[in-house]
Amino acid sequence: MQNGQLLSHIDTDLVTREQLALVETPDATRSFKPVPHIELINTLDEVLGLNQIAIRKEQFALRRDGSTLFGVLQLAYAATEDGVAALGLRTSNNKTMSIQLCAGLSVFVCDNLVFRGDLIALNRKHTSGLVLRTELSNAVLRFQEHFGRLAREIDVLKTQEVTDTQAKAIMHDVFARGVFPIRLFREVSQAYFGTLAQGAGCTRWVLHNAFTVVAREMPITTRMPAIQELGRYFGMSNDASPVA
């Protein structure tokens, strides 16, 4: 994201909802039920509305063959002092990816995104038994639950102070694990030690923001999974605990 916009990749284009309506959908088979991208977004919009949640801003990136869609929805829901709720989505109609939704936060100050490390809202394959509205209705309920957990996890990170030595060790570990591309190491270090830590204190939340601020330079195709994996590292998922 740059100035609030998704960065596309070499084989993706930024598109509007109207343009999604023009994308052709492959035919269904006995076991595979592709979902038109526009149907997915419109149905999700309707289900959110039934839960009194409005979409404030939507951004989509589409692979040029039309098969795979990535998106981020900024929602008029659960505003905190840090930002507003966000919903990340990705799906594919070429059998390479299920319909996936995850809970996130769109951060006010740095215009970056935070995601929980688990695909909690929805991770549903395109099988013949897929009933989209039912799946999305259940997903929105799970989204609300897990966004509350995300907010609490962020509050915990804010209380966890880190020394410079600990911050450097965490940075090294994140890049050594391949969570973020090594080419961004210098920028993350500069973001934390040069700007963020000086203005907001040395906490794990501020360090997490240093990564996600720099992640805006990554295409959405790799940024979303990287931020999710970062969330797992920092303890933002059901099966993870904060790293000491």
Helices and strands as residue ranges (DSSP letters): E 12-15, H 17-20, H 37-50, E 54-63, E 68-76, E 83-92, E 99-107, E 113-115, E 122-124, H 132-159, H 164-176, G 182-184, H 185-191, I 192-196, H 197-200, H 204-214, G 215-217, H 220-233
